[in-house]
């Protein structure tokens, strides 16, 4: 790791020191050691307390000084161990305090690091606080990667200040399988907003025709698509977050907070009426004429990409490229690969006459907000639709009926299908047989993608938690393959050794 130019901040008062602690809480990750230096009264404890309370999302969290105990541990979103080495008898005692174990699984805050300087990791962040007039001067040294994360957090703070939200509270809200992360932003009057942190990424390696995966699969690479789709959904009467402010260059977006209720209960089980209302919302969307060009502002029009055969097949390839090698410890043969891709060419060709409209692409429980104070379709709040495309409407129905993260009981799934089909028939001009064939193909395509994606997230991105969804995904895939149209793919899976549960 290389050292970067230090971060130097003027902290005008104690409130600014606390805000800096909050900003650090959103930037630090497990394995970080933050060494806090400064004279007595320089603000080390104030900053540490603010950081811990932000990580705990609890402004009243009791944070006793570890002066006498030498270490206080906190089981938070990221575990934190707060060390005070002022009374350390010998540097070697640091090991006896469990420093190495704490750093391996969480964050270590270290006050008076000078007492064991040679034993602290070389990759540590060193923050020195000094008195300056009525405030503090903070100087932060550390490796490039860590300082880059902190600079990003400070850039978000600067945006909030510029947009008129100076002093806003910031708390981690959630992350997802992409590089986006979300914060909850709270003002002094208690009003809350959601901030989307979407940093620009370098272009990845080419995977097809010289293009990286995001371009082949038509994944959004900046905030324009999100803003365009959100405006459109609100225009036709659906509930999506109003975009309050956006910095397109930095990828920082401030959004209306639609609420925190979802469509599953505290035990992760689906709430039937909320899932059924989500299907009503989907039928409402599909009853509107398709629009592919959406104006964002006077200078930018977003053209919604087609979910074309290249993108469909590229996603389905994830089963070949990631799931199959993981499953059997060997790459597919050239013959297996060719047969698999040929099957998908044929299946995708059968979608030519399928009904097409706007696909939200990830229409499932993590992206649906329940809004009981509203009426009609506006009770269903929609988020995370920046990768929307134009394609077979059956795709989004498959996404919710076969929720990738929730076990949907068969009676509920059948009821949702019946609700949707009844609504579409009532709207008129609906070909149910063609739609159900498209549903089976899109279900198989989506679950082949997910079966590979879970492995990729584990092996490439260090996110093994998604593997818990694999049994459910394979169960959904088995159900899709029971359709007569999918018999060639079902036979291929059997020959390749992909064991699927009874559908």
C-alpha positions as CSV (number, residue, x, y, z in Angstrom):
1,X,0.0,0.0,0.0
2,X,1.3,3.5,-0.8
3,X,0.8,6.6,1.3
4,X,-1.3,9.4,-0.3
5,X,-1.4,13.1,0.4
6,X,-2.9,13.6,3.9
7,X,-6.4,14.9,4.4
8,X,-6.4,18.1,6.4
9,X,-9.6,19.5,7.8
10,X,-10.4,22.6,9.9
11,X,-13.0,21.6,12.5
12,X,-14.6,24.9,13.7
13,X,-16.2,23.5,16.8
14,X,-17.3,20.4,18.7
15,X,-20.3,19.9,16.3
16,X,-17.9,19.8,13.3
17,X,-15.8,17.2,15.1
18,X,-18.9,15.1,15.7
19,X,-19.8,15.4,12.0
20,X,-16.3,14.3,11.0
21,X,-16.8,11.2,13.2
22,X,-20.0,10.4,11.4
23,X,-18.3,10.9,8.0
24,X,-15.6,8.5,9.1
25,X,-18.2,5.9,10.3
26,X,-19.5,5.7,6.7
27,X,-16.0,5.2,5.3
28,X,-14.3,2.8,7.6
29,X,-14.5,-1.0,7.1
30,X,-13.5,-4.2,8.9
31,X,-9.7,-4.4,9.1
32,X,-9.2,-0.6,9.5
33,X,-7.1,0.6,12.4
34,X,-7.6,4.3,13.2
35,X,-4.9,5.7,15.5
36,X,-6.1,8.9,17.3
37,X,-3.4,11.3,18.5
38,X,-3.5,14.7,20.2
39,X,-3.1,16.4,23.5
40,X,-5.6,16.1,26.3
41,X,-8.8,17.9,25.3
42,X,-8.0,17.8,21.6
43,X,-11.3,16.0,20.8
44,X,-10.2,12.4,20.4
45,X,-12.9,11.0,22.7
46,X,-15.5,13.3,21.1
47,X,-14.7,12.1,17.7
48,X,-14.6,8.4,18.8
49,X,-17.9,8.7,20.6
50,X,-19.6,10.2,17.5
51,X,-18.1,7.5,15.2
52,X,-19.4,4.8,17.5
53,X,-22.8,6.2,17.8
54,X,-23.1,6.6,14.1
55,X,-22.1,3.0,13.5
56,X,-24.6,2.0,16.2
57,X,-27.3,4.3,14.7
58,X,-27.9,5.3,18.3
59,X,-27.3,8.9,19.4
60,X,-27.7,7.8,23.1
61,X,-25.2,4.9,23.0
62,X,-23.2,4.9,26.1
63,X,-19.5,5.1,25.2
64,X,-17.4,4.9,28.4
65,X,-13.8,5.8,28.3
66,X,-11.5,2.8,28.0
67,X,-8.8,4.5,30.1
68,X,-9.0,2.0,32.9
69,X,-10.2,-1.1,31.1
70,X,-7.8,-0.4,28.2
71,X,-10.4,-1.7,25.6
72,X,-14.2,-1.5,25.1
73,X,-15.8,-3.7,22.5
74,X,-19.0,-3.0,20.6
75,X,-21.0,-5.5,18.5
76,X,-22.3,-3.1,15.9
77,X,-22.9,-3.2,12.1
78,X,-19.2,-3.5,11.9
79,X,-17.6,-4.7,15.2
80,X,-15.5,-2.0,16.9
81,X,-12.9,-2.2,19.6
82,X,-12.0,1.1,21.3
83,X,-8.5,1.0,22.8
84,X,-6.9,3.5,25.1
85,X,-3.2,2.7,25.6
86,X,-2.4,5.5,28.0
87,X,-2.0,3.1,30.9
88,X,-0.4,0.3,28.9
89,X,2.5,-1.1,30.9
90,X,4.4,-2.6,28.0
91,X,3.7,-2.6,24.2
92,X,3.5,-6.4,24.2
93,X,0.4,-6.2,26.3
94,X,-1.5,-5.1,23.2
95,X,-1.6,-8.7,22.0
96,X,-3.0,-9.8,25.4
97,X,-5.8,-7.3,24.9
98,X,-6.9,-9.2,21.7
99,X,-5.9,-6.5,19.3
100,X,-5.1,-8.9,16.4
101,X,-8.4,-10.7,16.8
102,X,-10.3,-7.5,16.9
103,X,-8.7,-6.1,13.8
104,X,-9.3,-9.3,11.9
105,X,-13.1,-9.0,12.2
106,X,-13.7,-5.3,12.8
107,X,-12.4,-1.8,13.3
108,X,-9.9,-0.8,15.9
109,X,-9.9,2.8,17.3
110,X,-6.7,3.4,19.2
111,X,-6.2,6.4,21.5
112,X,-2.6,7.1,22.6
113,X,-1.2,4.9,19.9
114,X,2.3,6.2,20.7
115,X,2.4,3.7,23.6
116,X,2.6,0.8,21.2
117,X,3.5,2.5,17.9
118,X,5.8,-0.2,16.6
119,X,3.2,-2.9,17.1
120,X,0.4,-1.2,15.2
121,X,-0.2,-2.2,11.6
122,X,1.8,-0.2,9.0
123,X,-1.4,0.2,7.0
124,X,-3.1,2.1,9.9
125,X,-4.8,5.4,9.5
126,X,-3.3,8.1,11.7
127,X,-5.5,11.0,12.7
128,X,-3.9,13.8,14.7
129,X,-6.1,16.5,16.3
130,X,-4.6,19.8,17.3
131,X,-6.0,22.9,18.9
132,X,-6.6,25.8,16.4
133,X,-8.2,29.0,17.6
134,X,-11.6,27.9,19.0
135,X,-11.6,24.7,17.0
136,X,-9.4,21.8,15.9
137,X,-7.1,21.0,13.0
138,X,-7.4,17.4,11.9
139,X,-4.6,15.7,9.8
140,X,-5.2,12.2,8.5
141,X,-2.5,10.0,7.0
142,X,-2.9,6.5,5.6
143,X,-2.8,4.3,2.6
144,X,-4.4,5.4,-0.7
145,X,-7.3,3.0,-0.6
146,X,-8.5,4.0,2.9
147,X,-8.0,7.7,2.2
148,X,-10.0,7.3,-1.0
149,X,-12.9,6.0,0.9
150,X,-12.7,8.8,3.4
151,X,-12.4,11.5,0.7
152,X,-15.6,10.0,-0.9
153,X,-17.5,10.4,2.4
154,X,-16.3,13.9,2.7
155,X,-17.4,14.7,-0.8
156,X,-20.9,13.5,0.1
157,X,-20.8,15.9,3.1
158,X,-19.7,18.7,0.8
159,X,-22.7,18.0,-1.5
160,X,-25.1,18.0,1.4
161,X,-23.7,21.3,2.6
162,X,-23.9,22.8,-0.9
163,X,-27.5,21.7,-1.3
164,X,-28.5,23.4,1.9
165,X,-28.4,20.4,4.3
166,X,-25.5,21.6,6.5
167,X,-25.2,19.7,9.7
168,X,-27.4,16.8,8.5
169,X,-27.1,13.5,10.3
170,X,-25.8,10.6,8.2
171,X,-26.3,6.9,8.8
172,X,-25.6,3.8,6.8
173,X,-28.8,2.5,5.3
174,X,-27.9,-0.4,3.0
175,X,-25.7,-1.7,0.3
176,X,-26.6,-4.0,-2.6
177,X,-24.9,-6.4,-4.9
178,X,-23.6,-3.6,-7.0
179,X,-21.2,-0.8,-6.1
180,X,-24.0,1.5,-5.0
181,X,-24.6,2.2,-1.3
182,X,-27.3,4.1,0.5
183,X,-27.4,6.4,3.5
184,X,-30.2,7.9,5.6
185,X,-29.9,11.7,5.9
186,X,-31.7,13.4,8.8
187,X,-32.3,17.1,9.3
188,X,-32.7,18.9,12.6
189,X,-36.5,18.9,12.2
190,X,-36.5,15.1,12.0
191,X,-37.2,14.9,8.2
192,X,-35.3,12.2,6.5
193,X,-34.0,11.6,3.0
194,X,-32.1,8.8,1.2
195,X,-28.7,9.5,-0.3
196,X,-27.5,7.2,-3.1
197,X,-23.8,6.9,-3.3
198,X,-22.9,5.7,-6.8
199,X,-19.2,6.4,-7.6
200,X,-18.1,6.1,-11.2
201,X,-16.2,2.9,-12.0
202,X,-13.3,2.3,-14.4
203,X,-14.3,0.3,-17.4
204,X,-13.8,-3.4,-16.9
205,X,-12.3,-5.9,-19.2
206,X,-14.0,-6.7,-22.5
207,X,-16.2,-9.8,-22.5
208,X,-17.9,-9.5,-26.0
209,X,-17.0,-7.6,-29.1
210,X,-14.6,-5.5,-27.2
211,X,-17.2,-4.3,-24.7
212,X,-17.2,-4.8,-20.9
213,X,-20.0,-6.6,-19.2
214,X,-22.0,-3.5,-18.1
215,X,-22.2,-2.3,-21.7
216,X,-23.2,-5.7,-23.1
217,X,-25.9,-6.2,-20.4
218,X,-27.0,-2.5,-20.6
219,X,-26.4,-1.8,-17.0
220,X,-26.6,1.8,-15.9
221,X,-23.3,3.5,-15.4
222,X,-24.4,6.9,-14.1
223,X,-27.5,8.5,-12.5
224,X,-29.3,9.7,-15.6
225,X,-31.3,6.5,-16.2
226,X,-32.4,6.4,-12.5
227,X,-33.6,10.0,-12.7
228,X,-35.4,9.4,-16.0
229,X,-37.2,6.3,-14.9
230,X,-38.2,7.8,-11.5
231,X,-39.7,10.8,-13.2
232,X,-41.6,8.6,-15.7
233,X,-43.0,6.3,-13.0
234,X,-44.2,9.4,-11.0
235,X,-45.7,10.9,-14.1
236,X,-48.0,7.9,-14.8
237,X,-49.1,7.7,-11.2
238,X,-46.8,5.2,-9.5
239,X,-44.8,5.9,-6.4
240,X,-41.0,6.3,-7.0
241,X,-38.7,8.6,-5.0
242,X,-38.6,12.2,-6.1
243,X,-35.0,13.2,-7.0
244,X,-34.2,16.3,-4.9
245,X,-30.6,16.9,-5.9
246,X,-28.1,15.1,-8.1
247,X,-24.4,15.5,-8.8
248,X,-24.1,13.5,-12.0
249,X,-20.3,13.8,-12.2
250,X,-19.7,12.4,-8.7
251,X,-22.7,10.1,-8.7
252,X,-24.3,11.5,-5.5
253,X,-28.1,11.6,-5.5
254,X,-30.5,12.8,-2.8
255,X,-33.9,11.2,-2.8
256,X,-37.3,11.4,-1.2
257,X,-37.6,8.8,1.6
258,X,-40.5,6.5,0.7
259,X,-40.4,4.8,4.1
260,X,-39.0,1.7,5.7
261,X,-41.8,-0.9,5.6
262,X,-41.4,-3.7,3.1
263,X,-43.4,-6.7,1.9
264,X,-42.0,-9.3,4.3
265,X,-42.5,-9.7,8.0
266,X,-39.9,-9.6,10.7
267,X,-39.2,-13.3,10.1
268,X,-38.6,-12.8,6.4
269,X,-41.9,-14.3,5.4
270,X,-44.0,-12.7,2.6
271,X,-47.0,-10.7,3.6
272,X,-49.6,-11.9,1.2
273,X,-51.7,-8.8,0.6
274,X,-48.6,-6.7,0.0
275,X,-47.2,-9.1,-2.6
276,X,-50.6,-9.2,-4.3
277,X,-50.8,-5.4,-4.4
278,X,-47.3,-5.4,-6.0
279,X,-48.7,-7.5,-8.8
280,X,-51.6,-5.0,-9.2
281,X,-48.9,-2.3,-9.5
282,X,-47.1,-4.3,-12.2
283,X,-50.3,-4.8,-14.2
284,X,-50.9,-1.0,-14.0
285,X,-47.5,-0.3,-15.4
286,X,-47.9,-2.7,-18.2
287,X,-51.2,-1.1,-19.2
288,X,-49.4,2.1,-20.2
289,X,-48.1,2.7,-23.7
290,X,-44.4,2.0,-24.0
291,X,-42.1,5.0,-24.1
292,X,-38.5,4.5,-24.8
293,X,-37.1,8.1,-24.9
294,X,-37.4,10.0,-21.6
295,X,-36.2,13.6,-21.2
296,X,-34.1,14.1,-18.0
297,X,-33.5,17.8,-18.5
298,X,-33.1,20.2,-21.4
299,X,-29.7,18.7,-22.2
300,X,-30.2,15.0,-21.8
301,X,-32.6,12.4,-23.1
302,X,-32.4,8.9,-21.7
303,X,-33.0,6.2,-24.4
304,X,-34.1,3.1,-22.5
305,X,-32.1,0.2,-24.0
306,X,-33.8,-3.0,-25.3
307,X,-33.4,-6.2,-23.5
308,X,-31.9,-7.6,-26.6
309,X,-30.8,-11.2,-27.4
310,X,-27.2,-10.3,-26.8
311,X,-27.9,-9.0,-23.3
312,X,-30.3,-12.0,-22.5
313,X,-27.7,-14.5,-23.6
314,X,-24.8,-12.7,-21.8
315,X,-26.7,-12.9,-18.5
316,X,-27.7,-16.6,-19.1
317,X,-24.0,-17.3,-19.6
318,X,-23.3,-16.7,-15.9
319,X,-24.5,-20.2,-15.2
320,X,-21.9,-21.5,-17.7
321,X,-19.1,-19.2,-16.5
322,X,-19.6,-19.3,-12.7
323,X,-22.1,-21.8,-11.5
324,X,-21.1,-24.9,-13.5
325,X,-17.3,-24.6,-12.6
326,X,-18.2,-24.0,-9.0
327,X,-20.6,-27.0,-9.0
328,X,-18.3,-29.6,-10.4
329,X,-14.9,-28.1,-10.1
330,X,-14.2,-28.0,-13.9
331,X,-15.0,-25.6,-16.8
332,X,-17.7,-26.6,-19.3
333,X,-16.4,-28.3,-22.4
334,X,-16.5,-26.5,-25.7
335,X,-19.4,-28.8,-26.8
336,X,-21.4,-28.1,-23.6
337,X,-20.9,-24.4,-24.1
338,X,-21.9,-24.4,-27.7
339,X,-25.0,-26.5,-27.0
340,X,-26.1,-24.3,-24.1
341,X,-25.7,-21.1,-26.1
342,X,-27.5,-22.6,-29.1
343,X,-30.4,-23.6,-26.8
344,X,-30.6,-20.0,-25.7
345,X,-30.6,-18.7,-29.2
346,X,-33.6,-20.8,-29.9
347,X,-35.4,-19.8,-26.7
348,X,-34.8,-16.1,-27.2
349,X,-36.1,-16.4,-30.8
350,X,-39.4,-17.6,-29.4
351,X,-39.8,-14.3,-27.6
352,X,-40.2,-12.3,-30.9
353,X,-44.0,-12.1,-30.5
354,X,-44.0,-11.6,-26.7
355,X,-45.6,-8.5,-25.3
356,X,-43.0,-5.9,-24.5
357,X,-42.9,-2.8,-22.2
358,X,-40.8,-1.2,-19.5
359,X,-39.0,-3.8,-17.3
360,X,-37.9,-2.6,-13.9
361,X,-35.5,-5.6,-13.9
362,X,-35.3,-6.2,-10.1
363,X,-38.9,-6.1,-9.1
364,X,-38.7,-8.1,-5.9
365,X,-38.9,-7.7,-2.1
366,X,-35.7,-5.6,-1.5
367,X,-36.9,-3.0,-4.0
368,X,-40.5,-2.6,-2.9
369,X,-41.6,-0.2,-0.1
370,X,-45.0,-0.6,1.5
371,X,-46.7,2.7,2.1
372,X,-49.9,2.1,4.2
373,X,-50.8,5.8,4.3
374,X,-51.4,5.9,0.6
375,X,-54.2,4.4,-1.6
376,X,-54.3,2.3,-4.7
377,X,-51.1,1.5,-6.6
378,X,-49.3,4.3,-4.7
379,X,-49.1,2.0,-1.7
380,X,-46.4,0.2,-3.5
381,X,-43.1,2.3,-3.6
382,X,-40.6,1.4,-6.3
383,X,-36.8,1.8,-6.0
384,X,-33.7,0.4,-7.7
385,X,-34.8,0.6,-11.3
386,X,-31.8,2.3,-12.9
387,X,-31.2,-0.8,-15.1
388,X,-34.7,-0.7,-16.6
389,X,-35.0,-1.9,-20.2
390,X,-37.7,-2.5,-22.8
391,X,-38.5,-6.2,-23.0
392,X,-41.0,-9.0,-22.3
393,X,-43.4,-7.9,-19.6
394,X,-43.3,-11.5,-18.2
395,X,-39.8,-10.8,-16.8
396,X,-40.9,-8.6,-14.0
397,X,-43.8,-10.9,-13.1
398,X,-41.3,-13.7,-12.8
399,X,-39.1,-11.5,-10.6
400,X,-41.8,-11.0,-8.0
401,X,-43.7,-14.4,-8.2
402,X,-40.3,-16.1,-7.9
403,X,-38.7,-13.7,-5.4
404,X,-35.0,-14.4,-5.3
405,X,-34.7,-13.6,-1.6
406,X,-38.0,-15.0,-0.2
407,X,-39.7,-18.4,-0.2
408,X,-43.0,-17.8,-1.8
409,X,-45.6,-20.4,-0.8
410,X,-47.2,-22.1,-3.8
411,X,-50.7,-20.9,-3.0
412,X,-49.5,-17.3,-2.9
413,X,-47.5,-17.7,-6.1
414,X,-50.6,-19.1,-7.9
415,X,-52.8,-16.4,-6.5
416,X,-50.4,-13.7,-7.7
417,X,-50.4,-15.2,-11.2
418,X,-54.2,-15.4,-11.2
419,X,-54.5,-11.8,-10.0
420,X,-52.1,-10.5,-12.7
421,X,-53.7,-12.5,-15.6
422,X,-57.2,-11.4,-14.5
423,X,-56.2,-7.7,-14.5
424,X,-54.5,-8.0,-17.9
425,X,-57.6,-9.7,-19.4
426,X,-59.7,-6.9,-18.0
427,X,-57.5,-4.4,-19.6
428,X,-58.1,-6.1,-23.0
429,X,-56.0,-7.3,-25.9
430,X,-54.0,-9.8,-23.8
431,X,-52.7,-13.1,-25.2
432,X,-52.4,-15.3,-22.1
433,X,-50.8,-18.4,-23.9
434,X,-48.0,-16.3,-25.4
435,X,-47.5,-14.5,-22.2
436,X,-47.1,-17.8,-20.2
437,X,-44.6,-19.1,-22.6
438,X,-42.6,-15.9,-22.3
439,X,-42.9,-16.2,-18.5
440,X,-41.3,-19.7,-18.5
441,X,-38.4,-18.5,-20.7
442,X,-37.8,-15.3,-18.8
443,X,-38.0,-17.2,-15.5
444,X,-35.4,-19.7,-16.7
445,X,-33.2,-16.9,-18.1
446,X,-33.3,-14.9,-14.8
447,X,-32.6,-17.9,-12.6
448,X,-29.7,-19.1,-14.8
449,X,-28.3,-15.6,-14.4
450,X,-28.8,-15.6,-10.6
451,X,-27.4,-19.1,-10.2
452,X,-24.1,-17.8,-11.7
453,X,-24.3,-14.4,-10.0
454,X,-24.4,-15.7,-6.5
455,X,-21.2,-17.6,-7.2
456,X,-19.6,-14.6,-8.8
457,X,-20.4,-12.4,-5.8
458,X,-18.9,-15.0,-3.5
459,X,-15.7,-15.8,-5.5
460,X,-14.9,-12.5,-7.2
461,X,-16.5,-9.9,-5.0
462,X,-16.0,-11.4,-1.6
463,X,-19.8,-11.4,-0.8
464,X,-20.6,-15.0,0.2
465,X,-23.9,-14.0,1.9
466,X,-25.8,-14.2,-1.3
467,X,-25.1,-18.0,-1.6
468,X,-27.9,-18.6,0.9
469,X,-30.3,-17.9,-2.0
470,X,-28.9,-20.7,-4.2
471,X,-31.3,-23.5,-3.2
472,X,-34.3,-21.2,-3.8
473,X,-32.9,-20.1,-7.2
474,X,-32.4,-23.7,-8.3
475,X,-35.9,-24.5,-7.2
476,X,-37.3,-21.7,-9.3
477,X,-35.2,-22.8,-12.3
478,X,-36.6,-26.3,-11.9
479,X,-40.1,-24.9,-12.0
480,X,-39.4,-23.0,-15.2
481,X,-37.9,-26.0,-16.9
482,X,-41.1,-28.0,-16.3
483,X,-42.6,-26.0,-19.2
484,X,-42.5,-27.9,-22.5
485,X,-40.8,-25.1,-24.3
486,X,-37.8,-25.4,-21.9
487,X,-37.3,-29.2,-22.4
488,X,-34.0,-28.8,-24.3
489,X,-32.5,-26.7,-21.5
490,X,-33.8,-29.2,-18.9
491,X,-32.0,-32.0,-20.7
492,X,-28.8,-30.0,-21.0
493,X,-28.8,-29.3,-17.2
494,X,-29.2,-33.0,-16.5
495,X,-26.3,-34.0,-18.8
496,X,-24.1,-31.2,-17.4
497,X,-24.7,-32.5,-13.8
498,X,-26.7,-29.6,-12.5
499,X,-28.9,-31.2,-9.9
500,X,-32.3,-29.5,-9.7
501,X,-34.9,-30.1,-7.0
502,X,-38.3,-31.7,-7.9
503,X,-40.5,-28.9,-9.4
